[in-house]
């Protein structure tokens, strides 16, 4: 049984109502401030930093789990290629040099 766009719209209209929503607010402790971004991320737009940080963490975890040197080199080659294609503000946050 396939789900149609009309099915999704009907369910959304039924369940995603103002009365069913929950909103949360996050307040910092008085006297605290946001952690300053690492210097290599200073040119990355603030709204992109959490995504970039999560991706870097995932890359590090993947790299830490690799045991075969060939797998590590293949991953580094892939990252280097992506670095070369990345927009300028993102290039300096990549964990390896090109070439």
SEKOLTI-531889 format. One record per atom (N, C-alpha, C): residue in one letter; x, y, z. Coordinates in steps of 0.1 Angstrom, whole numbers, plus 5000, padded with zeros to 4 digits. Example, Ala and Ser with C-alpha at 12.3 -4.5 7.8 and 13.67 -1.06 7.14 Angstrom:
! SEKOLTI-531889
a513249435078 a512349555078 a513249675078 s512849785071 s513749895071 s512950005079 
! end
This chain:
! SEKOLTI-531889
x500949885000 x500050005000 x500950125000 x500750214990 x501650334989 x500950444996 x501750535002 x501350655008 x501350764998 x500250834996 x500250944987 x500451084993 x500751184985 x500851314990 x499651364998 x498451324992 x497151354999 x497051295013 x497551175014 x497551105027 x498451185037 x499551225033 x500451305042 x499851435046 x499251505036 x498551625039 x497351605049 x496651505047 x495451475055 x495951455070 x496951365071 x497451335085 x498051455091 x498851535083 x499451655089 x498351755093 x497351775085 x496251865089 x495551815102 x495451685103 x494751625115 x495551645128 x496851605127 x497651595139 x498651705142 x499051775131 x499951885134 x499252015135 x498552035146 x497752145148 x498352235159 x497852355160 x498352445170 x498152395184 x497052325186 x496652265199 x497552145203 x498152085193 x499051965196 x500551995196 x500952115194 x502352145194 x502852175208 x504152155209 x504952185221 x506052265217 x506252375225 x507452465222 x508252465235 x509552475233 x510452485244 x511452605242 x511852665253 x512752775253 x513952735260 x515152775256 x516352745262 x516952875267 x517252875280 x517852995286 x519252965292 x520253045289 x521553015295 x521453065310 x522353005317 x522553055331 x523053195331 x522553275340 x522953415341 x524553415342 x525153505335 x526553525335 x527353435327 x526653345319 x527453255310 x527253305296 x528153265287 x528053295273 x528253175265 x527953185252 x528253075243 x529753055242 x530052935240 x531452895238 x531952955225 x533153015225 x533653075213 x534052965203 x533752985190 x534052875180 x535652865179 x536052745175 x537552725173 x537952825162 x539252875162 x539652965153 x539452925138 x539652795135 x539452755121 x537952765117 x537052785126 x535652795122 x535152945122 x536053035124 x535653175126 x534953235114 x535253185102 x534653235089 x533353155086 x533053045093 x531852965090 x530653035096 x529553055088 x528353125094 x527953055107 x527553135117 x527153075130 x526052965128 x525052985119 x523952895118 x524452755112 x525652755106 x526252635100 x527152565110 x527652625120 x528652565129 x528152435136 x526952425141 x526552295147 x526652185137 x526152205124 x526252105114 x527652065111 x528552165109 x529952135106 x530552065118 x530352105130 x530852035142 x530451895143 x529151865140 x528651725140 x529351645130 x529551705118 x530151625107 x531651595111 x532351695116 x533751675120 x533851565131 x532851565141 x532851465151 x532651325145 x531651315135 x531451185129 x532651145121 x533351235114 x534551195107 x535651145117 x535751215128 x536751175138 x536451035144 x535151005147 x534750885152 x535050765142 x534650795130 x534950695119 x536450665118 x537250775118 x538650755116 x539250685128 x538750715140 x539250645152 x538950495152 x537850455145 x537450315145 x538150235134 x538950305125 x539550235114 x540850175119 x541050055114 x542349975118 x543249955106 x542649955094 x543449925082 x543950055076 x545250065074 x545850195069 x545350225055 x544950125047 x544350155034 x543050225035 x542250185045 x540950255047 x541150395052 x542150415060 x542450555065 x542850645053 x543750585045 x544250665033 x543050695024 x542150595022 x541050625013 x540150735018 x539950725031 x539050835037 x539750965036 x541050975039 x541751105038 x541751155023 x541851065013 x541751104999 x540451164996 x539351105001 x537951154999 x537851285006 x538351305018 x538151435025 x538951545017 x540151515013 x540951605005 x540251654992 x539551554985 x538851594973 x537651684977 x536951654988 x535851734992 x536251874996 x537451885002 x538052005007 x538252094994 x538852044984 x539052114972 x537852174966 x536652104968 x535452154962 x534652244971 x535052254984 x534252324994 x534352474992 x533352554996 x533452694996 x534552745005 x535152855002 x536352905008 x536252905024 x535152955030 x535152955045 x535352825051 x534952715044 x534952585049 x536352515047 x537152555038 x538352485035 x539352475047 x539352585055 x540352575066 x539952485078 x538752435078 x538252355089 x538552205086 x538852175074 x539152035070 x540351985078 x540351865083 x541451815091 x542751765084 x542851795071 x544051745064 x544351845053 x545651835049 x546051925038 x545751855025 x545651935014 x545451885001 x546751824996 x546651724988 x547851664982 x548551564990 
! end
